[in-house]
Amino acid sequence: MSQLYQVTVTVIYTGLKATQYFSTQSPEAVIKLKKDLERLKFPLPKATNVSFVSHGCMDAFWIASLDSVRDKLPISNLIKSHSLVSQCIEVYLPY
């Protein structure tokens, strides 16, 4: 059985987008975050794996084995390049 990894992405929004969509946990915030993650080539997280951290800041995480994400960049590259069981990435989106 392959080892499972938790990969967490923290997305930090600034400017008007942070205020319009990411000032509280809301269904709209989750939808916008998923669209941005998709544009960055991340697989879509389950809605239950998305959380509001603070104004303009959202977390998303995946639990996966290397085999299940082999073709889903950039997550597979993160797992292959680190021996850590848990990896956190911060992404700043200034728009």
N, C-alpha and C positions, 0 to 999 in steps of 0.2 A: 504494500500500500504506500502511495506517495505521501510525503510529508505535507501537511496543510499549512498554509501561510495566511496571515491576515495582512492585507495591504490597505492602508488608510490614506486617503487623499484629503488634504485640507485646502479648500479653495477660498482665497481671500479676495473679495471684491472691494473696489474703491469707487468713489465718485457717485454719480447719480444712480447707477445700476445697484449699488449697495443699498442705497436708501429706498429705491422703488421696490426692489424684490427681496432683499435679504436683511431686513430689519427685524423680522420675526420668523418663526417656523410657520410655513404655510404651504398648501398644495402648489401654489404658483412658484414658490421658491424651489421646491423639489423639481418641478418641471423645467425651470430655467437652468438649474444646476445640471440636470441630466442632459439637456441640449448642449451645454458647454462642454461637459465631459465627453460626449459623443464627438464633438468637433475636435477634441484633443486626442481622439482615437482610443478612449477608454471604453470598456464594455459598460453597459448601463447597470448601475447598482439597483438592488431592490429598494423600494421606497422605505422599507423598514431599516435599511442600512444607511440612511441619510439622516443627518441631524444638524440642527441649528446650533452653532457654537456661541456666536456673539454677532453684533451688528456687522454685516458684510462678510461673515465667515461661516462656511458650511463644511461639514465632514461627510465623506462617503467611504464605505469600506466593502471589501470583498474577502471572503474566505475561499481559498482555492488551492488546488494542488498544481504543481508545475505542468502536469499532463493536461489539465483542464484549461489552462491559459496559454498553452504553447504558441498559438497563433494570434493571441490577443495582445498586441503591443499597446502601450508600453509596460503593462504589468508583467509579462513574462520576462522581459529584460531586467526588471527590478529584482525579481525573484532569483534569476540566474546569476546576477552580479553581486548578490549579498547572501551571506550565510545566516543572516538573522531570521528568526521565525516571524517577527513583526517588523514591518517597514512603514514609515510615514513619509509622505511627500507633501510639500506645500507648493501650491500653485497660486500665483498672484495674477488676477485678471483686472487690469486697470480700466476696462471699458464698461 
